[in-house]
Amino acid sequence: MTTREEPRAVPTTAASSQLSGDPAPTGWHPGPTSGGALPDAGPAPAPTPFRELDRRWWLWPVIAFVLTRLFDGALIVLASRHQIALDGSIHDYKVSIPTPASPGYLGVATNWDAQWFAAVAQHGYPSALPVQDGMVWRNEWAFAPLYPLTVRGLMAVTGASFPVVATVVTVLCSLVAVVLVHRLVAETAGRFPARATSLLLCTSMAAPVLQVAYTEGPALLFIASALLLLRRRRYALTVLALLGLGLTRHVVAPFVVVLVVVAVVERRRLGRWEARSLATLAAGVAITGLWPLVAAVATGHLDAFTATQRAWRNHPATTGPLGLFSVGDELAGATGVLVVAVVLAAILWLVLRRDGPAWGPELRAWAAAYPTYLFAVAPAAISIFRLMLLAFPLFWVLPNRVPVPWAHRVTLGVLAATGLYLQWYWIRYFLVIGPISQQFAMP
């Protein structure tokens, strides 16, 4: 039996002291006064020393990612035989890179939003908003610039095509993101929850998006980086990660909630407001409005970004002001609103329950804030499964126990197998564009 060096002393709860073999979470104590929902004023969270983790801890997420991406790659190639030719003849479908029928892997990898990213990489952003019948039409300003312009730069350096460069960038970002997700969860909830989270992230229904020309992979990389840096209280680097996120996906707004929680935690710990946490919070708020400001200045229209976003909400059930709640009201009245509310309440309960996973305040805040934000702004479409990839803590919500109950291992296997099965359905009928998929919204 090997021995390991004792970690530096940190306060633990009675529950965490029973977790032999896994690092004890810090900064979160679900005691009788906390209600299980807010972090207490304990000491600042201390990251798990590297020596406390298996030196090959990264092998699990790397192997899980590589194997599932190879599996999905085979499914995409197989399903690509059902794709029709994309030559601009489909109404409301952007074509920047025409492809023939049965285009193979790279042809499918550049479907849907990837065509808009290709347009930005090839031509940049328009200086004037396209207007049709008095309304702003769909255009490139809906898409943040970091991903397509990075691809554009690499295309110029390597001479490779957009499908090749964009796919490689997404895959590399996704790989690093899954490794960081694993590390982040391992430091807070323990080894088995980290392995379960990274595996179920890779096997979830919409996980094939992590290997096509979409921004879920880069966005996940910035989110995991920001959470990890924030947990270590590396505020300046956290701001840089949030800047990258704000120029990749429009999801910095829910991360502001995480910054508020951290500011409150530091206030309770120190007995005063901590200047760096407040400065980081202010930077997060500013980054939220950065891209809309750029669009407004470049086009001369103050609402250029929001007007462009509204152009995608072309179905009556997706035009309400409250996202999925408006959709529920449109489809089923009060009953529909109640159903949406119950689903969101269940998610919040899983995150905030007293005996929930020891994620720590940063992960818990993100796991609560992002789905709430998504339910409030997302239209009703199959894309909700893709968008929920960024809520990665929710992929495994069972409490950490050592030894891990056999039922948890069986549950993990069943969930992973189910996800792999659903991936074929998502690829075949939503990612691949055929006569059937034209009836649905983009994935």
Disulfide bonds with the S-S distance in Angstrom:
none
